[in-house]
Amino acid sequence: MKGIVLSSRPLVEGPNEHVPAGGKYSLMRAKVTVVGAGNVGSVTAQEIAMRDYADVVLVDIVEGMPQGKALDLMQTGPVLGYNSKVTGANSYEETAGSDVVVITSGVARKPGMSRDDLLKTNMGIVKSVTESVVAQSPDAVLIVVSNPLDAMCHVAFDAAGLPKERVIGMAGVLDAARFRTFVAMELGVAMEDVQALVLGGHGDTMVPLPRFTTVGGIPITELMSEDRIAALSERTANGGAEIVSLLKTGSAYYAPGNSAALMVDAIVHDKNRVVPVSTLLEGEYGINGLYVGVPVKLGAGGIKEIIEVKLTDDELAALQKSSQAVKSLVDAMANL
Ligand SMILES: NC(=O)c1ccc[n+]([C@@H]2O[C@H](COP(=O)([O-])OP(=O)(O)OC[C@H]3O[C@@H](n4cnc5c(N)ncnc54)[C@H](O)[C@@H]3O)[C@@H](O)[C@H]2O)c1
C-alpha cells in the first residue's frame, strides 16, 4: 500500500536538521533549547519531549547534570512512546538553529525572599545566557522564565538585539492558571471550564481581573461574592510565595514548566493562542517602554498582536501601579 506523503522531507532526520517554527513542514521536528536544567527547566524539557514534535537541548553550567537528565529523558521515550531527541550540554554549540529558547537559568526564591531579591544574580546570568543563545540561534523566539520576570525580560531584550516580538516572558499563563485553580476549587467545578485573565508584572502587584474570569462562559462576578473574589485574587498574587513557604528549598516548578511548554506549543504549532505574556509595551494601556503582562496573540514568530482590552479606571490604575513596580526594578538595575 502506498503511504500518504506528509512532507517532501524525510521523517527521520539527521542530528542538526529541523524545521523552523510554524514553517512549511509543520509535521517535522522543531528544535527547542531549554537553558537551566534545574526544576523548571527539567519540567519544561520533559513536557516538550513528551509531546514528540521537537528535539530538545538542555543546557546548564553544572557539568554532567544536563547530560544526565537528557539521557534519562531519552530513556523515557520507549516507556511513553515518544521519539524526541534530548541532549544535554554545558556550552551552546549544540543549541545552534533552535526555533525556541526557554531561559530558566538563575537562582530561585527561598522562604523570606521576594522575586526582586534575585535581581543582581539573575541579571548577570540572563545577560550572558541570552548573548550565547542568540549567537547560535539568531532566528529563535526567546521565552524568559527567570525571575524577577519582567526585569529579566528587559535584560534579555537588551542583550539579544532581537525584535520585541521574539523576546517574551512567561508569567501570565502561570498566574492565570493559579487563579483558575482557586476558582475551580472554590466552586467545585472542572478546572478546564474556568478561564481567567491576570495582567501586570509578575509580583504581588499583579492584577487578576474578575470581570474577565469565567466559568463555562459565566463571569465569576455572577457566581461569587466580592469578598471571596478578593480573597482568591490575593491568594493568586501570593501564589508563588505560598509554594515557596511550603517547599522551603526552592519555588514552584510543575505549573511554571508546563506554562512555558504551553507557550512553546503555541509558537511551534502557530496556534495564535490568546494568553497573557510579558511583552514590551509602547503606549498600550498608557504604558511605555516597560515589559508588563498583557493579553497577546501568540503563534509562529512569537507575539503577533498585543490585545488592548478596555479596562475600568480601577483596573487600569492597578495595571499602571504594577508597571511602576517593574519600572523600579529596571531603574535599580541601571545602578547595579
Ligand atoms: N516566571 C515564572 O513564573 C517563574 C516560575 C517559577 C520559577 N521562576 C524562576 O525560574 C528560575 C529557575 O527556577 P528553578 O526552580 O528551575 O531553579 P533551579 O535552581 O532548580 O534551576 C536553575 C538552574 O539554572 C542553572 N544555572 C545557573 N546559572 C547558569 C548559567 N549561567 N547558565 C546555565 N545554567 C545556569 C543552575 O545550575 C540550575 O540548575 C528562577 O529564577 C525562578 O525564580 C519563574
Ligand as a Chemical Component Dictionary entry (heavy atoms), coordinates in Angstrom:
data_LIG
# 
_chem_comp.id                   LIG 
_chem_comp.type                 NON-POLYMER 
_chem_comp.pdbx_formal_charge   0 
_chem_comp.three_letter_code    LIG 
# 
loop_
_chem_comp_atom.comp_id 
_chem_comp_atom.atom_id 
_chem_comp_atom.alt_atom_id 
_chem_comp_atom.type_symbol 
_chem_comp_atom.charge 
_chem_comp_atom.model_Cartn_x 
_chem_comp_atom.model_Cartn_y 
_chem_comp_atom.model_Cartn_z 
_chem_comp_atom.pdbx_ordinal 
LIG N1  N1  N 0  8.287  33.280 35.503 1  
LIG C1  C1  C 0  7.748  32.486 36.383 2  
LIG O1  O1  O 0  6.527  32.433 36.501 3  
LIG C2  C2  C 0  8.617  31.578 37.217 4  
LIG C3  C3  C 0  8.069  30.498 37.905 5  
LIG C4  C4  C 0  8.920  29.672 38.635 6  
LIG C5  C5  C 0  10.295 29.943 38.686 7  
LIG N2  N2  N 1  10.765 31.025 38.038 8  
LIG C6  C6  C 0  12.194 31.360 38.050 9  
LIG O2  O2  O 0  12.866 30.457 37.183 10 
LIG C7  C7  C 0  14.242 30.340 37.600 11 
LIG C8  C8  C 0  14.583 28.859 37.728 12 
LIG O3  O3  O 0  13.867 28.268 38.791 13 
LIG P1  P1  P 0  14.188 26.759 39.193 14 
LIG O4  O4  O 0  13.224 26.390 40.257 15 
LIG O5  O5  O -1 14.317 25.910 37.992 16 
LIG O6  O6  O 0  15.651 26.932 39.849 17 
LIG P2  P2  P 0  16.789 25.833 39.961 18 
LIG O7  O7  O 0  17.775 26.353 40.944 19 
LIG O8  O8  O 0  16.182 24.489 40.197 20 
LIG O9  O9  O 0  17.445 25.806 38.495 21 
LIG C9  C9  C 0  18.186 26.856 37.981 22 
LIG C10 C10 C 0  19.294 26.245 37.150 23 
LIG O10 O10 O 0  19.995 27.287 36.468 24 
LIG C11 C11 C 0  21.330 26.874 36.360 25 
LIG N3  N3  N 0  22.203 27.983 36.020 26 
LIG C12 C12 C 0  22.675 28.980 36.833 27 
LIG N4  N4  N 0  23.486 29.795 36.129 28 
LIG C13 C13 C 0  23.509 29.347 34.855 29 
LIG C14 C14 C 0  24.160 29.768 33.671 30 
LIG N5  N5  N 0  24.934 30.864 33.651 31 
LIG N6  N6  N 0  23.978 29.050 32.551 32 
LIG C15 C15 C 0  23.191 27.958 32.543 33 
LIG N7  N7  N 0  22.553 27.491 33.644 34 
LIG C16 C16 C 0  22.717 28.186 34.783 35 
LIG C17 C17 C 0  21.626 26.255 37.714 36 
LIG O11 O11 O 0  22.789 25.429 37.681 37 
LIG C18 C18 C 0  20.338 25.483 37.970 38 
LIG O12 O12 O 0  20.430 24.141 37.531 39 
LIG C19 C19 C 0  14.331 31.120 38.912 40 
LIG O13 O13 O 0  14.832 32.416 38.648 41 
LIG C20 C20 C 0  12.882 31.192 39.380 42 
LIG O14 O14 O 0  12.660 32.285 40.244 43 
LIG C21 C21 C 0  9.969  31.838 37.309 44 
# 
loop_
_chem_comp_bond.comp_id 
_chem_comp_bond.atom_id_1 
_chem_comp_bond.atom_id_2 
_chem_comp_bond.value_order 
_chem_comp_bond.pdbx_ordinal 
LIG N1  C1  SING 1  
LIG C1  O1  DOUB 2  
LIG C1  C2  SING 3  
LIG C2  C3  SING 4  
LIG C2  C21 DOUB 5  
LIG C3  C4  DOUB 6  
LIG C4  C5  SING 7  
LIG C5  N2  DOUB 8  
LIG N2  C6  SING 9  
LIG N2  C21 SING 10 
LIG C6  O2  SING 11 
LIG C6  C20 SING 12 
LIG O2  C7  SING 13 
LIG C7  C8  SING 14 
LIG C7  C19 SING 15 
LIG C8  O3  SING 16 
LIG O3  P1  SING 17 
LIG P1  O4  DOUB 18 
LIG P1  O5  SING 19 
LIG P1  O6  SING 20 
LIG O6  P2  SING 21 
LIG P2  O7  DOUB 22 
LIG P2  O8  SING 23 
LIG P2  O9  SING 24 
LIG O9  C9  SING 25 
LIG C9  C10 SING 26 
LIG C10 O10 SING 27 
LIG C10 C18 SING 28 
LIG O10 C11 SING 29 
LIG C11 N3  SING 30 
LIG C11 C17 SING 31 
LIG N3  C12 SING 32 
LIG N3  C16 SING 33 
LIG C12 N4  DOUB 34 
LIG N4  C13 SING 35 
LIG C13 C14 SING 36 
LIG C13 C16 DOUB 37 
LIG C14 N5  SING 38 
LIG C14 N6  DOUB 39 
LIG N6  C15 SING 40 
LIG C15 N7  DOUB 41 
LIG N7  C16 SING 42 
LIG C17 O11 SING 43 
LIG C17 C18 SING 44 
LIG C18 O12 SING 45 
LIG C19 O13 SING 46 
LIG C19 C20 SING 47 
LIG C20 O14 SING 48 
# 
